């Protein structure tokens, strides 16, 4: 999730765990700090843009490492504030904040390597977009009330914020499963052979869902809103560039690197003499969040690969307008 959501979750959890054992502002502050710590790995350079992408949410998001860090962090904070008698409660608060960070990230589709060092597999459910105000706002309101009132009422408001945000996550999973069932039925009805299916929330909401069905050589993209009056989906067919992937994978390890990270949801396409690699899970057709220029065909054939991430040029107002309209009205 985005930094604001992680900070809010960290503060809310720390306030709820520590209660009246310490000042609310201390709990909120250290919860925010601990909620931010795992994402500091963005400052590590792994050599190129694609390597930075697949290594983000790696060791810093390991449940085992974060649990170990929580012991040291909880003890240190308790000593710093002269609250050694409550160090176990500080440890519990920091453990909850640190461990829930990657768990919350798991609800997004990016990919979080929860089980390092035992596995580098990246887990991503995709039931919520990386930024969703309906998840974050209840947490922020609860924290503000807890800080302002500094009483039982404020602490209760913080608990309510945590409850509402958790219920929203639960709703996102249920909505995702509902749309997944519709997408599977639609693919079967249209006799589309696609062994892999991914259903993810579209930006800032859990009402409109994007589905990507992955075949051997092509993929199909479709959208479904929970307000659609029928269970039919319109699919658009696109080439994955599997022949190009097989041809250039030996010269460009980045192709297989991204394919492993994205569970196969990638495409390689030419534009003129240049080759572009895209992660199909995030964005939409023609507007992918992670798109990399690998170089020209001649460069790749000669073993010269220079991975460059392409900036997403998105007309925000137009895109949000399209999103809003599609939530409420199905084309055609």
TIZA-38577 format. One record per residue (C-alpha): x, y, z. Coordinates in steps of 0.02 Angstrom, whole numbers, plus 50000, padded with zeros to 5 digits. Layout:
// residues N
XYZ...
***
This chain:
// residues 332
500005000050000500495018249990501535026350127500075036050202499075020050225500545010950305500895025550422499055026550470498945007850502500545008150604499965022550713498225015350738498894998250789500165005650909498845016750992497655002051009498984990451080499745002451205498125010651260498395021151417500095013751458500955028251370500525044851291499485043351135500685054151037502135042351077501175027251016500615036450859502365042750821503265026150843501885016950754502115028450605503995026050608503875007050616502525007250482503735016150366505315005950400505014991250279504805002950131506505011150154507184997650038506675008949894508305018249923509335002749881509975002349702510034984749629510794989849463509324994349350507494999049358506834981449336507984974149468507434987849587505624983349553505764964649585506854966849739505704979649820504664971249957506034958149975507064955550133506334971250213504594963250201505064946150270503894941250412505324932450502506544946950491505234959750543504704949450693506514948850749506714967550724505164970750830506004963850985507484975650971506394990450922505134987851062506474986151195507425001451131505875012651129505385007351304507125011451369507165028051276505555034051359505935026751530504515014251514505494998051535504084990751639503034990751480504374984551359503384968751318501884979251270503004990451163503714974651083501964968151047501484984850969503014985250858502784966950810501004970350754501494986050659502974978250569502144961750526500524969350465501484980550344501904966350222500234957950256499344973750199500484974450047499974956450008498204962549975498874972649827499474964449666501264970849661502074955849746502754954149923504094941449969503374936750138504344920650166506134926150141507434919050169506564902450136505714907849974505834922349852504074919749787503114936149777501334935149843499984947149786498104945049806497574960549709495944963549803496374981849836497274995249737498895002149808497975018449851496185017349913495465031850015494055021150085495335010350172496435024450236495175037650291494405027950438496155025250508496615043550493495005049550573495215037350718497015042850748496575061450745495165058750870496305048550983497625062250979496395076351009495315068851145496625058451235495265049151327494295032951320493205040351184494725044251077495445026851100493765019351055493695030050896495385023150848494755005450872493245009150765494385015650627495384999450632493784989250627493074998750478494694997550378494804978850415492994976250360493394985550200494824973450165493634958950196492384966650075493744968349943494124949749952492294944949940492014956649792493554949749706492944931849726491234936749660491964944749503493184930249480491714918249470490874929249340492484930549238492744911749240490964908749182491144921849046492744914148979491944897048975490384903648887491444912048753492574896748737494144906448778495544894748828496534903748963497254893049104497744908149211496554921649270496944937249370495604948849441496184965049519495404980949588495514996249477496255012549545495535019949707494025008349723493364990649743491834992749633492614990849461493744975949427494974971949289495224954049233496694947149134496544929549063498214922249009498314909948864499804901548784500144915248657498834928648694497944936748839496204943848858495734959448957493994962949025493114973949153491664971049270490774982749391489804976349541488394987349475488334978849304486574972149276487104956249188488504943549208489244945649034491004952249006491784959448849493554953248818494884960948707496254949548639498094954448636499724946148585500944941648726502454941148612502904923548667503964920448511504964936148549505144930948731505844914048681507004922248555507744935648667507634928048841509414920848829510144938048784509004947848902508824939549073507654953749120506284945049020506304929349127506624939549284505014949349263504064934049204504524924749364504074939549473502414942849384501914924449373501974924749184500894940349161502104949349045502184953948863503624958348748503194969348601504134978648465503924997048425504945000848272506634993048305506464993548494505804980348614504724984248765504334972848912502734975849013501994969249175500184965149131499584965049311499654983749345498834996749235497814993149081498124989848898499165004148829499405011349005500504999249102501305005449262502884995349235503504995649056505344993549015506364997548860507624983648833508454990948679508424987548493508364970148418510154972448360510714977348535509894962148613510604950548480512324957248522512034955048708511884973748743510414976048860510054992448947508444991549047507545008249058505855010649140504645020849037503685034649123501805032249120501055047049028499255047049089497965060849067497365059749247495725069249230495225059549075495705042849153494745046249313493235051649211493275035349113493455025549274491985034249356490855031849206491275013349190490885010049373489085015749348488765011849165489244997249055489715001848875488484996948741
***
